[in-house]
């Protein structure tokens, strides 16, 4: 169990009023789960305090820490939404309900649909804060997976590896991504894990010694040329990420140069390039391994300069050069943006919506000019937030802060369902859509020749209503054409438009 004191100390952005709410959530959760135990036989409450601690360590605000403490009360002890709202307010209730809803999406273990499932997961979460709480929840469950019955372990670990870890990666939260992957790896690929461990050990023993030595020469070279780095260290690649690299390199251990990498942290972007110049002037770079992720950040927002150099003793070493801020972002990703020093004040200005502010700041189009002027972090965010997440967030655009509740009800996702093609692509449709809507959403030709439909592998009639997560397969026949009845079965404007244009023509053709 993590003590309240420890959580409060970690909650650096919390005011004393915020801390009162965390305190209240802490004792509320303790009472609510008093009679429950985990598979480990530890009190269930431990899971909640550990989840809250992970969130506090990520620098999340009081509402997320409180929601972390309370995230299982709806599902596990049937506390009502009304009561939670009365005790903790709308925002914390919203977060808890979001996490509860996400808990209902089940991973069915088909690799084909993983990308879609990830998208569905993100879409269903409605708010990136919900995703982050869910990631923290999963991280603690993974840390304690050894206590879970064997037959469940693999499913949970696979889900972690296929859905949660990639989402953490896309959000740029490397810290969570790495730990989730490495915890899940041995359960999902036990043999490969043993192998990776061996490769890791061989490389590591060898590398660390060299790194220690080279690390000092590097710092010396930089200082000698007038550049004092803020910090230099090295990092060892996670086991799962090593395994993936090893597969990518045709299982040739010798071709993996970045199991261990040196990190150089400097003050400014121009110092990054200066450091690169000094390094290349001192050691010969290995061709084709110089990567400028500052000018061209990775899709998840990662920024850094990478180079691999000949150390002079027959070895190669990868060096990563970044500023402190880039380093912070590379570890915490999206999460870093609403706790990073300079942002604190902005988030404190408006207590009632402080948690939501940053989500608004992810939006590509800022409405008010006051917000435009607020700070340059908006530009930073636009650079670092992956596009597909920004698109999703943009659906969540809220009009005014005090319309929080209304906007939630109006939410895009509340009125949409997400279904899959047999290939696993997500098609989003209005609630109560029919297979005909689905067919037209794929292509008008498919719509115009729909003859039958399989839902989750079984034939169903064309008036069947689609549900979230259904896999839909449309059967077409050249001889099939829309009928007037189809208009009654469709919800989407697109489908109606196509049906209407085809209908009169059909009559003529029938002669
Ligand atoms: Mn939980």
Boltz pocket constraint, residues with backbone or C-beta under 6 A from the ligand:
constraints:
  - pocket:
      binder: B
      contacts: [[A, 47], [A, 71], [A, 72], [A, 137]]
      max_distance: 6.0
